[in-house]
Structures are given as C-alpha cells and as structure tokens.
Amino acid sequence: MIQQDAAGDTPLLDKTVVATDPPYYDNIGYADLSDFFYVWQRRTLRDIWPDLFRRVLVPKEEELVATPYRHGGKSAAEQFFMEGMGQALRNMYRSGADEFPVTLYYAFKQAEVAKEGLTSPGWATFLQAVSDAGYTIDGTWPVRTELSSRTVGLGANALASSIVLVCRKRPMHARAITRREFMAHLRAELPDALEKIREGGVGPVDMAQAAMGPGMGIFTAASRVLEPDDTPMSVRTAIALINQVRDEITGEEAAGYDRESRFCIDWFEAFGTDKGRPGDAITMAQAYDVGIDDLQNAGVFSARGGHARLLRRDELPADWNPDADAHLTDWECAQHLARVLEAPQGGIEAAARLYSAMGPERSEAARMLAYRLYDICERQNRPTEAQVWNMLAQEWPALESALTRLTEDARQRKEAAGQESFEFGVTNDGA
C-alpha cells in the first residue's frame, strides 16, 4: 500500500492501469471527514504501516477540492482545483500503460443540469483538465450510484448520479480542426452513436450524459478545435454545441412522425395537457396541413367550449385496439403504451401485447417519441410527466423480452393443439 500525492512532483508507478474516483470539485471535503476514522485506525495500524499513519491527522491542504475557505475565495479555489487536477492527469498520462484505457468517475449534483445542457463549472472544468492532459474521451456512461433518499441527500443539493469517462492517450500526430469541421463531424457521427446508446438500454434521463461521450470523443481527438478567430474552443462551448446538435437530431427524427403526432408534440411543448385557445390550435394545425376535426377523430385532441387541449391518458379508451383504429397515430401508440404500463391492472405483459399489435414501425416511433417527450419535460420542469416517459423507454427491453416470451408460448400452445388434433384423428381412423 502506497500513499502518494497524485498531483505532486514524484512520478507515479510506471505502466500503471488507472481507475480513479477523483474529488468532485466543491462537493465534500473528505479529508475533514476522514479524521473521524483516521484517529482510530492510526491507533491500531501505525505499527503495521508506520509511513501511512505517521501524521496525527489527515493532510488537508493538498486535497483537490475547490473549497473557498481554504484558498481565499471561489476564484482561487477553482484555479487550485484546475491546476491540481491538470497536474494529476498529466502524471497519469506519463505513467499510464498505453494499451489500457483510463476510467475516471465524476458525480453530478442535483442542480448541475443547466438549460443548455450539462455545463456546470465542475463538469466543464474536469473535462477541460482531461483534454488538456492529452487524453481522448472514448465514452461517457451514466452509472446509478447515488440515492437521493440517503440522509445527506435529504433536502440538499447532493450527488444525483455518476458518470464514467473512458479515456485513451491522444495520438501525437492528432491535428487541429476548425469549428465548422467539428460541427460537421458531430452531425455525421452523433445520429448512429445516439441510436447505439438507446439500444444499449440508456433511458432518456441519462441520454444527455451518455451523448457527451461520442461528442467529446470528436472534440478531444483533435489536438485543438479552433474558433473563427483561431482561438482554441473551450470545453464548455463544445458541450453546448454537442447538446445543440443532439437537439437538431431529435428534431429531425420527429419529422418522421405522422402529421397529427407532430402537431401533438408542438402543442405538448407549448401547453402540456393544459387548455389553450382554439385559434392557436388552428394556426398550429395549419402548419402540418391537418384539421382540428382530424385531430379529434384521431382521439388525441379536444376543441370545444372555447378551449382546446390534448386528451390526458386517463381519458383514453381502456379497450383501445390499434388494429381497429381507423385513424392510428404515433402519439396514440406512445400514450397508450404509457397508460398500460402505469395502470394497476396493466404491466409489462399487457404492454407487450399492445406493442405487438402496433407493428414494428409504430412501436419504434413510440419508443423514439418517449425520448422526445422526456426532453421536453426536462427542459420545462415537468418532473412527474418526465418520469412516465423515462419509464417507458427504460422498460423497452423488458417489453421486447415479454413479447418474445409470449410469442414462444403461443407457438408451443399451437403445436400442442395440433398434436392433440392429429392424435384424435388417428384414433378415429383406427376405430
């Protein structure tokens, strides 16, 4: 066991495989907390590890936490964290094994999701240090490690979730690219990357974090990304651009929905399930060449008595059958799947039967719509509705598994029934 300052001047062990959970910017001073345990460990273990327990208390000044009271203010604390984290990462870069990736863990606070995406000072500062050290980010993967119900999390801006950064050393021959090239690479590569992330089971609530991986992979693969005035682009700007392109891709995916569903998405973004004016509904519907009567006949909208609104899920028919729906829409498919999953008498198997009746195109549109609606709810602070759409997307693998199981059960019953008919026929012929 070795105790060593990762940001110090002493080189780390050569050819090291690094997996580290570094300090989280300004969250908790673990060095202060550690004294509670250290004093008792020191009494029992200093004869076994005298070098580790040579101090009376845990060292604190070197701890890589942006704590204002230790460094004379917020700005100086951030500079200390940035310089120290940069030095630690450079030490890892020099000492790390080339053939293995480095895995770094970062935990988000509950208030670290800004309007333009994950652009908190701690996250952007951390990514900047990773890039400046010479690493290319291969992937970012969300991990559910934090419980909001634990004691420290109650009523506090505590840690909400963690993300794992998978990094490799940037090749020495990497070239600089322009902002235009960066945007072109994002638009070319992110659509396939986002689809693979969804297929991997990442729900809407984690998509923004997971999408950082392929986006930052493009950014950090270049030696620099140059702005039009030839200044290097900051990580914070890159994050905003990645989120911008992700929104563009989501909007392009929405263009594949039927006209009624595109209207419903826009109305939901503007009003949710609250009432609006019929005049607004008519204007919005005209943009999609659809009439208010069409929306009402489709069973998704109500316009009467001077009010217009989307139908709520609890107003949708419980016996709805997509095969018998003469005006089937993607919006209905998503809403009914969510309704069945929410219902006490519903559940995965009931939703899987509905999923099967929709057919592959409609069910895939419903899955994509769940991500779209979650993004809208997250931006507009509708947490209850956001949970519904995150649940639907998260349960998609379970729906597919249930459908496979139901299909196999039906096949086995059919074969068994056929065998019984065959045996009955042989008995009659023999008689």
Summary of the structure (lengths in Angstrom):
residues: 431
radius of gyration: 27.8
end to end distance: 85.2
largest distance: 101.8
contacts: 1267
relative contact order: 0.07
helix: 56%
strand: 11%
